[in-house]
Amino acid sequence: MTKKSDVLWYEEQTRQAPIAILMIIFNVLKSIIRTWWPFILILIFRSNFISPDNAKITIAIVAIIVILVSVWRYFRFYFFLSDNKLHVYKGILTRTKLDIPFDRIQSITFEQNVVHQLFNVARIKIDTAGSSGEEFEFAALDLKRADELRTFILSRKTGEETDLQVATTKEQGKLMLNLSISDLLKVGISQNHFRTTGIVVAFLLGLRDRIKESLGDQYVDRFDSLAERLLENIVVYGLGLFVLILVLSFFGTLIYSVLRYYDLHLWKTRGGYKMESGLFNRREQVARDQKLQVIRWITNPLRDIFGIVHLRFFQASSGKGSSKTSISVPGVPKELLGQVLRFYFGRSIQSENTQDHGVHSSFFVRRLLYIVLLPCTVLLGLGLLTNSIGWFVVFAFWLLVGGLFQYYQYKKWRYFFYADGLVTIAGVLERVHKVLLHRKVQGVRLKQSPYQRRKNLATIVLHSASGDVKIPYVQMEYALEMKNYILYKVESSRLKWM
């Protein structure tokens, strides 16, 4: 006979698993490093700032304080469930009580890093309607208890979709995708490495300023000397450094993709989709069919060669386009993408003979002027003032490459308007496809700049619960027709939008 305490443990004040103390210590240390890292750099690089003995004493004191605070925080955190609410008490000096109605809970996500997997516990992140971030999280909870907690909360939520929520979470469903190591290598190779390179360069430039503020000018002299040499010999040194960072970004992105999406499984359940992935940080995510708003997939030349796309499900959330409720699925074969679209539309749209539409040529003219010609004027002026061939090389490169890029950006902007939804396609090297059902639209707005008003053009903005879909530079007459038709479909649809 099952004991009552085993079945109804969540109705009593319950603490997290003891291993949560270790997780809390790690989070406190991470917060300290993020806040005080300039001071830590001073301790490392300025040996005369503090003696070794005092440094050891300081580290010991900080370690003791961190451990005491973490243990105290663990014992001051507990929770329990009532019939329709989750009650959480937390805080050391200032006590906080959270009473979260089950109906406000949008998603319950499980994550497991190496320590979680070792002790058979999970981090639980709970997102609620109206919160800009997770309402809170459990640092570590026993897997069995975590599953019971999620099942109880979903079973007590009101509404017709409750059974589907439980089904999406509990059922394994039909396995649609399982990425092998070779698939993960294809995913890593086909990532946008130029974007990663730009992020690395921006980080290095920002790091240089922070080091200067913390340690003084003497630690950035070499950085400035290198920058001057790059400007003087931008063709040789600049391109060489760019290639080096690009190669490092390539291998970094490759390793990151393998670690994040290791052993990825995607199932189609009765209520939606369920995905698990990750090596050191195992994560489980679910997407319910009714909450799906926008489906996006990205292709590029390498992905076309491999026959894959990077798919992303955007669900209804309080923060538009929030990454908390979206699911990113890399390495999806194109034939599997067709199945996903059939589930979303309820039919196949690939065989439909729908005319594709482009944007007005003014889209190209305006972008050419502001993104290419104006910067080229500045670059040409710098070249004439400094008499440096490097600026002329950059001028010619930006004029040629930038002009061609904007032209193909204009030519490849397409959209398809179906009876019950639309598809937009944008991008040159990376082609971004977005799909949105008309009944999922929450609002339609026509934007006009002064230039667009003179040309009788408009930009259509379709608002959904997971972000906006935009179609720029459309003839005003056709834009009004699209707006009226979409609003008609929204008002006449008997299906739920979420």
C-alpha positions in Angstrom: 0.0 0.0 0.0 1.4 3.4 -1.0 2.0 5.8 1.9 0.2 9.1 1.8 3.4 11.0 2.4 4.8 9.5 -0.8 1.8 10.4 -2.9 1.1 13.9 -1.5 4.6 15.1 -0.7 3.9 18.3 -2.8 1.0 19.3 -0.5 3.5 19.8 2.3 6.3 22.3 2.6 9.1 20.8 0.6 12.7 21.8 0.0 14.8 21.0 -3.1 17.2 18.1 -3.3 20.3 18.6 -1.1 22.5 18.8 -4.2 20.8 22.1 -4.9 23.3 23.6 -2.4 26.1 22.9 -4.9 24.0 24.5 -7.7 23.4 27.6 -5.6 27.1 27.9 -4.7 27.9 27.8 -8.4 25.3 30.5 -9.3 26.5 32.8 -6.5 30.1 32.4 -7.7 29.0 33.1 -11.3 27.2 36.2 -10.2 30.3 37.4 -8.3 32.6 36.9 -11.2 30.2 38.6 -13.6 29.9 41.6 -11.3 33.5 41.9 -10.0 35.6 40.6 -12.9 37.5 43.9 -13.4 38.6 43.8 -9.8 39.6 40.2 -10.2 41.8 41.2 -13.2 43.5 43.8 -11.0 44.3 41.1 -8.4 45.7 38.9 -11.1 47.8 41.3 -13.1 48.8 43.8 -10.5 50.9 41.8 -8.1 51.7 44.8 -6.0 48.1 45.6 -5.4 47.7 43.0 -2.7 50.2 40.6 -1.0 49.9 36.8 -1.6 49.0 36.2 2.0 46.3 38.8 2.0 45.0 37.4 -1.3 44.7 33.9 0.2 42.9 35.3 3.2 40.5 37.3 0.9 39.8 34.2 -1.2 39.1 32.1 2.0 36.8 34.7 3.4 34.9 35.0 0.1 34.6 31.2 -0.1 33.2 30.9 3.4 30.7 33.7 2.8 29.6 32.1 -0.5 29.1 28.7 1.2 27.2 30.1 4.2 24.9 32.3 2.0 24.2 29.3 -0.3 23.4 27.0 2.5 21.2 29.6 4.1 19.4 30.3 0.8 18.8 26.6 0.4 17.1 26.2 3.8 15.1 29.4 3.3 13.6 28.1 0.1 10.6 25.8 0.1 7.4 25.2 -1.9 4.1 23.3 -1.9 1.1 22.9 -4.2 -2.6 23.6 -3.5 -5.5 22.7 -5.7 -4.8 25.5 -8.2 -1.7 27.3 -7.2 2.1 26.8 -6.7 3.3 28.5 -3.6 7.0 29.4 -3.2 8.8 31.0 -0.2 12.3 32.2 -0.7 14.8 34.9 0.4 17.3 35.3 3.2 16.8 38.7 4.8 13.9 39.8 2.6 11.3 37.0 2.4 9.3 36.7 -0.9 6.1 34.7 -1.3 5.0 33.7 -4.7 1.5 32.4 -5.4 1.3 31.3 -9.0 -2.1 30.1 -10.4 -1.6 27.0 -12.6 -3.5 28.8 -15.4 -0.8 31.4 -15.6 2.0 28.8 -16.1 3.0 28.7 -19.7 5.8 26.2 -19.8 7.7 23.9 -17.4 11.2 23.0 -18.7 13.6 20.4 -17.4 17.4 20.9 -17.7 20.2 18.6 -16.6 23.9 19.4 -16.6 26.6 16.9 -15.7 26.0 17.2 -12.0 22.2 16.9 -12.4 22.6 13.7 -14.5 25.1 12.3 -12.0 22.7 12.7 -9.0 19.5 12.0 -11.0 18.0 15.4 -10.4 16.9 18.2 -12.8 16.7 22.0 -12.9 13.1 23.1 -13.4 12.4 26.5 -15.1 8.8 27.8 -14.9 7.7 30.5 -17.2 4.4 32.4 -16.5 2.2 34.7 -18.5 3.2 38.3 -18.0 6.8 37.6 -16.8 9.8 39.0 -18.8 11.9 36.0 -17.6 11.3 32.8 -15.9 9.2 33.4 -12.8 11.6 31.3 -10.8 13.5 28.0 -11.1 14.2 25.0 -8.9 18.0 24.5 -8.8 17.7 20.8 -8.3 14.7 18.5 -7.8 14.6 14.7 -7.9 13.5 13.6 -11.4 10.6 11.5 -10.1 9.3 14.4 -8.0 9.9 16.8 -10.8 7.8 14.7 -13.2 5.0 14.3 -10.6 5.0 18.1 -10.0 4.7 18.9 -13.7 2.0 16.3 -14.2 0.0 17.6 -11.2 0.2 21.2 -12.4 -0.8 20.4 -16.0 -3.7 18.1 -14.8 -5.1 20.9 -12.7 -5.0 23.6 -15.4 -8.5 24.5 -16.6 -9.5 24.4 -20.3 -10.0 21.9 -23.0 -6.4 21.7 -23.9 -5.3 20.2 -20.6 -5.3 16.6 -21.8 -3.2 17.7 -24.8 -0.7 19.4 -22.5 -0.2 16.3 -20.4 0.0 14.1 -23.6 2.6 16.4 -25.1 4.7 16.1 -21.9 4.2 12.5 -20.9 4.0 10.7 -24.3 7.1 9.8 -26.3 5.0 9.8 -29.5 6.4 9.1 -32.9 10.2 9.7 -33.3 10.7 12.1 -36.1 14.4 13.0 -35.8 17.5 11.6 -34.1 20.8 13.4 -34.8 23.9 11.3 -35.0 27.5 12.6 -34.7 27.8 12.9 -38.4 24.5 14.9 -38.5 25.9 17.2 -35.8 29.1 17.8 -37.7 26.9 18.8 -40.7 25.0 21.2 -38.4 28.2 22.7 -37.1 29.8 23.1 -40.5 26.7 24.8 -42.0 26.3 27.4 -39.2 26.8 31.1 -40.0 30.5 31.5 -39.0 30.7 35.1 -40.3 28.1 36.1 -37.6 30.1 34.3 -34.9 33.3 36.1 -36.2 31.5 39.4 -35.8 30.5 38.6 -32.3 34.0 37.7 -31.4 35.5 40.9 -32.8 32.8 43.0 -31.0 33.6 41.1 -27.8 37.4 41.8 -28.1 36.8 45.5 -28.8 34.6 45.8 -25.7 37.0 43.8 -23.6 39.8 46.2 -24.6 37.9 49.2 -23.2 37.0 47.3 -19.9 40.6 46.3 -19.4 41.7 49.9 -19.9 39.3 51.2 -17.3 40.3 48.5 -14.8 44.1 48.1 -15.3 45.3 51.3 -17.0 46.8 52.2 -20.3 49.9 50.1 -20.1 47.9 46.9 -20.6 46.3 48.0 -23.8 49.3 49.6 -25.5 50.1 46.5 -27.5 46.5 46.2 -28.5 46.5 49.8 -29.9 49.9 49.2 -31.6 48.4 46.2 -33.3 45.4 48.2 -34.4 47.5 50.9 -35.9 49.5 48.3 -37.9 46.2 46.8 -39.1 45.1 50.2 -40.4 48.4 50.9 -42.1 48.4 47.4 -43.7 44.7 46.6 -43.8 45.0 44.4 -46.9 47.6 42.0 -45.4 47.2 42.1 -41.7 43.5 42.9 -41.5 42.5 40.0 -43.8 45.0 37.7 -42.1 43.5 38.4 -38.7 40.0 38.1 -40.1 40.8 34.6 -41.5 42.3 33.5 -38.2 39.3 34.6 -36.2 37.0 33.0 -38.8 38.9 29.7 -38.5 38.7 29.8 -34.6 35.0 30.7 -34.9 34.4 27.7 -37.2 35.9 25.2 -34.7 34.2 26.9 -31.8 30.8 26.8 -33.4 31.4 23.2 -34.4 32.2 22.1 -30.9 29.3 24.2 -29.5 26.8 22.6 -31.9 27.9 19.1 -31.0 27.7 19.8 -27.2 24.3 21.6 -27.3 22.5 19.2 -29.7 24.2 15.9 -28.8 21.8 12.9 -29.0 18.9 15.2 -30.1 15.5 13.5 -30.3 12.4 15.1 -31.7 9.0 13.3 -31.2 5.6 14.2 -32.6 3.1 13.6 -29.8 -0.7 13.8 -29.8 -0.5 17.3 -28.5 2.5 18.7 -30.3 6.3 18.2 -30.3 8.8 17.1 -27.7 12.6 17.5 -27.9 15.5 16.4 -25.8 19.1 17.3 -26.5 22.5 18.2 -24.9 25.6 16.4 -23.7 26.7 18.3 -20.5 23.4 20.2 -20.2 20.5 17.9 -21.1 17.3 19.8 -21.8 13.8 18.8 -22.5 11.4 21.1 -24.3 7.8 20.8 -25.5 5.8 22.7 -28.1 2.0 22.3 -28.2 0.2 22.5 -31.5 -2.3 25.0 -30.3 0.4 27.4 -29.0 2.5 27.3 -32.2 2.3 30.6 -33.8 5.2 31.1 -36.3 7.4 28.4 -37.8 10.7 29.5 -39.2 13.5 27.6 -41.0 16.8 28.9 -42.3 18.8 27.5 -45.3 22.1 28.4 -46.8 24.3 27.0 -49.6 26.0 24.4 -47.3 22.6 23.3 -45.8 21.3 22.9 -49.3 24.2 20.6 -50.1 23.5 18.6 -47.0 19.7 18.7 -47.6 18.9 20.1 -44.2 17.4 23.2 -42.6 17.5 24.8 -39.2 13.9 24.7 -37.9 12.5 26.8 -35.1 9.0 26.6 -33.4 7.8 29.9 -31.9 5.1 29.5 -29.3 2.7 32.0 -27.8 4.5 33.9 -25.0 4.3 37.1 -22.9 7.6 38.3 -24.4 7.4 38.4 -28.2 9.8 36.2 -29.9 10.9 34.9 -26.6 13.6 32.2 -26.7 12.2 30.7 -23.5 9.2 29.2 -25.3 10.7 28.6 -28.7 12.3 25.3 -29.8 15.3 25.3 -32.1 15.8 22.1 -34.1 18.9 21.9 -36.3 19.7 19.4 -39.0 16.1 18.8 -40.1 15.9 17.0 -43.5 13.8 18.8 -46.1 11.4 15.9 -46.4 10.8 16.1 -42.6 10.1 19.8 -43.0 7.3 18.9 -45.4 5.7 16.8 -42.7 6.0 19.6 -40.1 4.2 22.0 -42.5 1.5 19.5 -43.2 0.8 19.2 -39.4 0.8 23.0 -39.1 -1.5 23.7 -42.1 -3.5 20.5 -41.8 -2.8 19.8 -45.5 0.1 19.9 -48.0 0.8 23.3 -49.5 3.8 22.3 -51.6 1.5 21.1 -54.5 -0.6 24.3 -54.5 0.0 26.6 -57.5 0.2 29.9 -55.6 1.9 32.9 -57.3 4.9 34.3 -55.5 5.2 38.0 -55.0 8.2 40.3 -54.7 8.7 43.7 -53.0 8.7 47.0 -54.8 12.0 48.2 -56.4 12.0 51.2 -54.0 13.2 48.6 -51.4 16.5 48.3 -53.3 16.9 52.0 -54.0 16.5 53.0 -50.4 18.8 50.4 -49.0 21.4 51.1 -51.6 21.4 54.7 -50.7 21.6 54.4 -46.9 23.6 51.2 -46.5 26.0 51.5 -49.5 26.3 54.9 -51.1 26.4 57.0 -47.9 29.1 54.9 -46.2 31.1 54.8 -49.4 31.1 58.6 -49.4 32.6 58.6 -46.0 35.2 56.0 -46.9 36.2 57.9 -50.1 36.6 61.1 -48.0 38.9 59.3 -45.5 41.0 57.9 -48.4 41.4 61.4 -49.9 42.3 63.0 -46.5 44.8 60.3 -45.4 46.0 59.3 -48.8 45.9 55.7 -47.6 45.3 53.0 -50.1 43.6 50.9 -47.5 40.6 53.2 -47.4 40.3 53.1 -51.2 40.3 49.3 -51.0 37.6 49.3 -48.4 35.6 51.8 -50.5 35.8 49.7 -53.6 35.0 46.5 -51.7 31.9 48.0 -50.0 30.6 49.6 -53.2 30.9 46.4 -55.2 30.0 43.8 -52.6 27.4 46.0 -50.7 25.7 47.0 -54.0 25.4 43.4 -55.2 24.3 42.2 -51.8 21.4 44.8 -51.7 20.4 43.9 -55.2 20.1 40.2 -54.4 18.4 41.0 -51.1 15.7 42.8 -53.2 15.4 40.1 -55.9 15.2 37.2 -53.4 12.5 38.8 -51.1 9.4 36.7 -51.9 6.1 36.0 -50.2 3.3 33.5 -50.9 -0.3 34.3 -49.9 -2.4 31.2 -49.3 -6.1 30.9 -48.4 -5.3 30.1 -44.8 -1.7 31.4 -44.3 1.3 33.0 -45.8 5.0 32.3 -46.3 7.8 34.9 -46.4 11.3 34.3 -47.7 14.1 36.8 -47.2 17.9 36.8 -47.2 20.8 36.3 -49.7 23.2 33.7 -48.3 21.0 32.7 -45.4 17.4 32.3 -46.6 14.9 32.9 -43.8 11.5 31.3 -44.3 8.6 32.2 -42.0 5.1 30.6 -42.0 2.1 32.1 -40.2 -1.6 31.0 -40.3 -4.1 33.8 -40.8 -6.1 32.7 -37.7 -3.0 33.1 -35.5 -2.7 36.9 -36.4 -3.6 39.2 -33.5 -3.4 42.4 -35.4 -2.5 43.9 -38.8 -0.7 47.2 -39.2 0.2 49.2 -42.3 3.3 51.3 -41.8 4.3 54.2 -44.1 7.3 56.4 -44.1 7.1 59.8 -45.9 8.9 58.2 -48.8 6.5 55.3 -48.9 3.5 57.7 -48.8 4.8 59.5 -51.8 5.2 56.2 -53.7 1.9 54.8 -52.5 3.6 51.9 -50.7 3.3 50.3 -47.2 5.0 47.8 -45.0 2.6 45.2 -43.7 3.2 44.1 -40.0 1.4 41.0 -38.8 1.4 40.8 -35.0 1.2 37.3 -33.4 1.7 36.1 -29.9 5.3 35.0 -30.7 6.5 38.0 -32.6 5.9 39.9 -35.8 6.0 39.0 -39.5 6.8 41.9 -41.9 6.4 42.3 -45.6 8.1 45.6 -46.8 7.3 47.9 -49.7 4.0 46.5 -50.9 1.7 48.5 -53.2 -0.9 50.2 -50.9 -3.9 48.8 -52.8 -2.7 45.2 -52.5 -1.7 45.8 -48.8 -5.2 46.9 -48.0 -6.7 43.8 -49.7 -4.3 41.5 -47.7 -5.2 43.3 -44.4 -9.0 43.0 -45.0 -8.7 39.4 -46.0 -6.6 38.4 -43.0 -8.9 40.2 -40.6 -11.9 38.4 -42.2 -10.2 35.0 -41.7 -9.4 35.9 -38.0 -13.0 36.9 -37.3 -14.6 34.0 -39.1 -12.3 31.2 -37.9 -13.9 28.9 -35.3 -10.5 27.3 -34.4 -8.6 28.5 -31.4 -5.5 30.6 -32.1 -3.7 29.1 -29.0 
